[in-house]
Amino acid sequence: MVFNLHAQFETLREMGRYDRLRETVLERDLALNGSTNPMLARFGEISEARQYSGRVVDGQWKCPFSRQDTAPVFREGKQDG
């Protein structure tokens, strides 16, 4: 699995290359897997977590993992936690 920086997608759009790259990915997906990833969306349209879930999920799906703040938080020179 590869994760790309958001700036990379923005740069590709600015260069006018995003749509062709996306089509190439879909073509290769079809050739290798017999179908395209049904959760693949255009960058920025839906949560990336839905795309990486590994299965078709509906709009109500939420990532089962959440951030857990275990590290102390520093505010205005004071440590909380």
One Martini backbone bead per residue (centre of mass of N, CA, C, O) as a GRO file, in nm:
protein
   81
    1MET     BB    1   0.099   0.035   0.020
    2VAL     BB    2   0.028   0.376  -0.077
    3PHE     BB    3   0.120   0.703   0.035
    4ASN     BB    4   0.027   1.027  -0.047
    5LEU     BB    5   0.069   1.342  -0.079
    6HIS     BB    6  -0.139   1.599  -0.124
    7ALA     BB    7   0.056   1.774  -0.294
    8GLN     BB    8   0.076   1.577  -0.529
    9PHE     BB    9  -0.216   1.609  -0.630
   10GLU     BB   10  -0.212   1.914  -0.669
   11THR     BB   11   0.017   1.915  -0.876
   12LEU     BB   12  -0.119   1.734  -1.086
   13ARG     BB   13  -0.354   1.927  -1.137
   14GLU     BB   14  -0.187   2.176  -1.222
   15MET     BB   15  -0.053   1.995  -1.468
   16GLY     BB   16  -0.287   1.803  -1.593
   17ARG     BB   17  -0.236   1.475  -1.472
   18TYR     BB   18  -0.447   1.336  -1.288
   19ASP     BB   19  -0.657   1.195  -1.475
   20ARG     BB   20  -0.457   1.007  -1.621
   21LEU     BB   21  -0.346   0.863  -1.376
   22ARG     BB   22  -0.615   0.750  -1.279
   23GLU     BB   23  -0.676   0.584  -1.534
   24THR     BB   24  -0.427   0.402  -1.511
   25VAL     BB   25  -0.503   0.274  -1.243
   26LEU     BB   26  -0.773   0.152  -1.340
   27GLU     BB   27  -0.657  -0.020  -1.571
   28ARG     BB   28  -0.468  -0.194  -1.391
   29ASP     BB   29  -0.679  -0.302  -1.201
   30LEU     BB   30  -0.841  -0.450  -1.417
   31ALA     BB   31  -0.609  -0.629  -1.528
   32LEU     BB   32  -0.530  -0.763  -1.240
   33ASN     BB   33  -0.850  -0.801  -1.102
   34GLY     BB   34  -1.116  -0.748  -1.305
   35SER     BB   35  -1.139  -0.478  -1.132
   36THR     BB   36  -1.231  -0.204  -0.966
   37ASN     BB   37  -1.220   0.002  -0.712
   38PRO     BB   38  -1.520   0.095  -0.558
   39MET     BB   39  -1.372   0.320  -0.353
   40LEU     BB   40  -1.259   0.493  -0.565
   41ALA     BB   41  -1.174   0.831  -0.546
   42ARG     BB   42  -1.148   1.142  -0.565
   43PHE     BB   43  -0.956   1.360  -0.449
   44GLY     BB   44  -1.145   1.496  -0.169
   45GLU     BB   45  -1.443   1.363  -0.167
   46ILE     BB   46  -1.346   1.146   0.044
   47SER     BB   47  -1.249   0.950   0.269
   48GLU     BB   48  -0.967   0.762   0.281
   49ALA     BB   49  -1.060   0.539   0.475
   50ARG     BB   50  -1.271   0.417   0.281
   51GLN     BB   51  -1.062   0.335   0.061
   52TYR     BB   52  -0.882   0.153   0.285
   53SER     BB   53  -1.086  -0.073   0.397
   54GLY     BB   54  -1.129  -0.321   0.165
   55ARG     BB   55  -1.433  -0.226   0.115
   56VAL     BB   56  -1.758  -0.184   0.084
   57VAL     BB   57  -1.898   0.132   0.181
   58ASP     BB   58  -2.089   0.350   0.332
   59GLY     BB   59  -2.163   0.676   0.441
   60GLN     BB   60  -2.171   0.566   0.759
   61TRP     BB   61  -1.893   0.495   0.773
   62LYS     BB   62  -1.632   0.431   1.015
   63CYS     BB   63  -1.350   0.438   1.150
   64PRO     BB   64  -1.227   0.213   1.399
   65PHE     BB   65  -1.016   0.430   1.438
   66SER     BB   66  -0.862   0.640   1.688
   67ARG     BB   67  -0.747   0.894   1.845
   68GLN     BB   68  -0.504   0.880   2.114
   69ASP     BB   69  -0.431   1.074   2.387
   70THR     BB   70  -0.117   0.998   2.554
   71ALA     BB   71   0.015   1.254   2.535
   72PRO     BB   72   0.117   1.528   2.646
   73VAL     BB   73   0.000   1.858   2.683
   74PHE     BB   74   0.102   2.176   2.563
   75ARG     BB   75   0.031   2.492   2.740
   76GLU     BB   76   0.161   2.776   2.796
   77GLY     BB   77   0.407   2.612   2.954
   78LYS     BB   78   0.212   2.374   3.019
   79GLN     BB   79   0.138   2.055   3.155
   80ASP     BB   80  -0.072   1.806   3.052
   81GLY     BB   81  -0.149   1.479   3.207
   0.00000   0.00000   0.00000
